[in-house]
Amino acid sequence: MNKEDHLDLYRKMYLIRLFEESCGENYSKGFIRGFLHLYIGQEAVAVGSIDSLEEKDYIVTHYRDHGHAIARGLSTNGLMAELFGKETGVSKGKGGSMHLFDSEKNFMGGHAIVGAQMPLAAGFALASQYRKEDSVTMVYFGDGATNQGTFHETMNLASVWKLPIVFFLENNFYGMGTSVERIRSNGKSFSNMAEGYGIPSTIVDGMDVIAVKETTKEVVDKVRSGNGPALIEATTFRFQGHSMADPAKYRESSEVDEWRKKDPVESFPEYIISSNIASKEEIEDVKKSVEDEMNAAVKFATESNEPDLESLSKDVYL
């Protein structure tokens, strides 16, 4: 990795952070409605892992999907407009926060039902295998999804058919307001669940963007080579509550403070500067560029038109 690579990783993480903070602000103002699940704290997971994929690879994710969409390169204008419910949004204002799509980038959506993305991802992987395409499907899910039947059914099927799929578990240690210690009988780790299906697993520090990138690249290369599915568990932490409606009173402030010491948006630029990879001025230039982009995205969303009533029945399977 050269200087540009490091700065690009930082830019994407900072862009996600500012996008999420802007979403929270505009939700409070009433411009964004419905459910809003922020990704603040988990930026290194999306950026590091997706940076290891190729354009031909497929991504399917959960409802906390803003970070994955930005890391994949979806337009911040289109994403913000979608959250504002405008016709210029990536889902034409009909999907909102939990349903961001861009088929041209093989970003096959965020999905609101916990675990619903699993069998869909298996379908994309099966299609790639059937067509003899050299592509991999990455499916993201949270620790809470491991209690869904779809998780186990998909893992079993992927193993039997040796599908080119990477199961990416973002373990932020809380399923909504429930600690993983209350839903796991054998500790906080989930990676051992793959063993029963004959699927290799890896655990990585999800607050370290380079570690995530390197680990994901190694795993993806093996899956792409025809070795069948694999599971990556990234240990991470969301600094916000489960959603904007969640005050997160079930967590001690000391726990949040400890994790904030590992905040990738703060620690990674410090690493870049201290390692003489780039200067503080260059970091500031990146931040200014991101701030300008975010201001433009909010302006674009604000000025865009609402969908008309005639569009209500379009893009709907009847």
N, C-alpha and C positions, 0 to 999 in steps of 0.2 A: 504494500500500500504506500502510495506517495502522498504528498501534501494535499493534492486535490481530492484524493480519495477520503482522507480524514476529514477535510472540510465539508465534503459532500455528506458524509454520515452525520456530522454535527448539524449541518443545515437542515436536513430532513427531520432530525429529532427536535430541533428548535422550532421548526415550522409546525410540527404536530403540537408541541406545547402551546404555542401562541394561538393556533387554531382552536384548541380545546378551551383555552382561557377565554377566547373571544366568544365561543359557543356558550359558555357559562354566563358571560356578561349579557349576551343577547337573549338568552333564555330568561334571565331575570327581568329584562325589559319587555318581554312578551313577544319578541319577534320570532323566537323559536318555541314551538309548542310540542305537546306530547311527551314521550319519555326521552331522556337524554342521559346517556351513559358515557362519562368522560374517561379518557385513556391516560390521564396525567400520572406519570411515574413509570409507565410501561413502554415508553417510546423506544428504548433500546431493543426490545424484542421484535417489534414490527420492522424497524429499520435494518437491524442486523440480519434478520432472517430473509426478508424479501430482497435485500441487496445480493443475496446468494442465488437467487432464482434467475431464470432466463425469460425473455419475453414470451416464449411459447408455453411456459408453465402456467398452470391454473391455480387460482387462489380462491378459497371459499372460507368464510369466517363467520363470527358470531355478531351479536348486536352491538358490541363495543368496537365498532369497525372503522371509525374515523382514521385512526393511526395507520391501519393497514392500507386504506385507500390512498392516503397521502404518500406513504412509503412506496406504493406501486406507481405513483406518478399521476394520479387523477387530478384534474384541475381543481385548485382551491376555489376558483370562482364557481364552478359547477357544484362542488360539494357544499359550499356555504349557501348557495341558492337553493339547494335541495333541502337543507335544514330550515330555510326560511319558507319552504313550501312554494317556491316559484317555478314557473314553467321552464326556466333555463337550467334547472337542477339536473344532476346526472340521472335521476329517475323521473324527470319531468315534474318534480314537485309532489309526486304521489307516494314516495317511499319514506321520506324523512330520514331521521338519524339512523335507524336500524336497518335500512334497506338501500344501501349504496351499491350501484352496479356500474360496470363499464366493460361490456363484452369485447370491445376492441383491444383492451388491455388484459383480457382473460381474467378480469376481476369479477368473479361470479357471485358477488353479493354478500352482504351481511344478512343474517337470518335471526329473527326475533325469538323463535321457539328454541329453547335450550336443547342442543343435540340434533336439531333438524338438519344442520349442515352436513352431518356425517354421511348419511346415505347418498346425498347429492354429490359429495366429493368422490365417493366410491364410483358413482356413475361417470364422472369426468375421467377418472383414472382408468376405468374399464374401457371407455371409448378410446382413450389414447393407446391402450394396449391392443385393442381390437384393430385399430387403424395402423398399428405398428409405428406410431409417432414416438419421437424421442422426447416426450414431455413428461413432467412430473406434476402431480396435484398436491398442493399444500393446504391442509385444513386446520384452522385454528379453533381452539375451544378452551373453555375455562375449567377449573378444577370441579366446579359443580356439575358439569356435563358428564363426568365419569360415572355418575349414578343413573344415567339414562340408559334404557335398553338399546337405543340406537348406537350408542358408543360401542357396546360390546358386540352387537350384531355386525356392525361395520368392520370392527377390528378382526372378527373371525372370518368374515367373507374376504377381506383384503389379504389375510394370511393364506387362506385356501387357494385363492386365485393369483397370489403373488402380484398384487396390483402395484403400480408405480405411484404410491401415495405416502406422504409424510404426515403423520399425526403430530400436530404441534400444540402441546398443552401449555397454556399460560397460567401457571400456578401462582396466583396472587394471595393465596392462603385464606381467602374468604369467598364462599358461595353466597352471594347477596350479603346477609349479615351473620352468616354462620361460619365459624372458624373450621378449617379443615380437620382440626383435632377432634371435632365432634362428629365428623362423617367418615373418618378413616380409622380402621381398627389396627393398622400397623404403621403408624407414624404419619409424617407430613408428605412423604414422597409418594408419587403416583406411578412412577416409571415402571415399577415392578408389575403393574397390571398388564403390561404388554407381554410379559414372559409366558403367561398362560396361553397365549395365542402364537407363540413361537416368533414373536416380533422383537427385534433388538431395540434397546432404548438407551438414551443418553440424557444426562442431566447437565444443564449449563446455567451459569449465573446470568439471569435475565437483566441485570442492571449494567452489564458490561457489553457494550455494543460490538466490540471486536471479537470477544469470546463467542457471542451469539453468531456472528457472521462466519467465523472460522468453523465452528461446530456444525452449523447448518450446511455449509458448503460441503463438508466431508460426508455428512449423512445423505444429502441430495445426490451427490456423485455416485454413491453406492446404490441408491434406489434407481437412479437413471440407468445404471449398468445392468439392471435386470435382477437385482438381488431381493426384490420384493419390498414390502412396506417397512417403515421404521417409525419410531416415536421419539420425539424430543420433548423433554420437560424443562421449561425455563422458569426458574424461581424469580419472581418479581413482586411488585407491590403497587397498588393504586393508592394515590394520596387522597383522592376524593372518596365520597361514599359510593355505594353501588350505583346510584343514579342521583340526579339533582334533587330528588325528593327524600334522599337518605342523609340524615345528619351524622351518621356513622358513630353513634354514641356507644356502640358495642366494642369499640377499640380503645385501648389506653393511648393517651397522647404520647407517652414515652415510646410506644411501639412505632408510631408514625415518625417520631423524631429520629429514631435509630435508622429507619429506612431512608429518611431524607438525606442522611449522610452519604448515601449511595446514589443519590439522584443523578442519572446519566446526563441530563441536560446541564448540570453544574460540574460534575466530575470529569466528563470527557473533554470539554474545552480546557480545563485546568491541566489535564494530561497532555493535550496538544501543545500548550504553551510551555510547560515545564520540560517537555522532551524536545523543545526547539524544532518542532515540526512546522509550526506556524506562529506568527506573532500575535500579540494581543490586539493589535490594530486590524489584522486580517480577520480575527474572530469578530471584532466589532463591525467590520464591513459586512460579514455574513448576517449578523443580527439585524443590521439596518436594512439589508435587502429583504429579509424575511418580514420585518415589520411593515415595509412598504407593500409587499405582496398581500399581507393580511388586511391592511387598510383598503386595498383595492378590491379584495374579495368581499368584504362587508359592504362596500359601496355598490359593487355589482349586484349583490343579492338584494340590497335595499331598493335599487332602482329597477330591478327586473319585474316583469308582469306576473300576476297570479294566473294559474291555469284557467282557461275558460270552461264553462259547463259542458261544452261539446266534447271535451277531451276526457270526460269522466268515464266513458265506456270504451275508450281506446286502450290498446295494450292490455286488454283483459281477456282471459280465456273464459268463454261462456259454455 
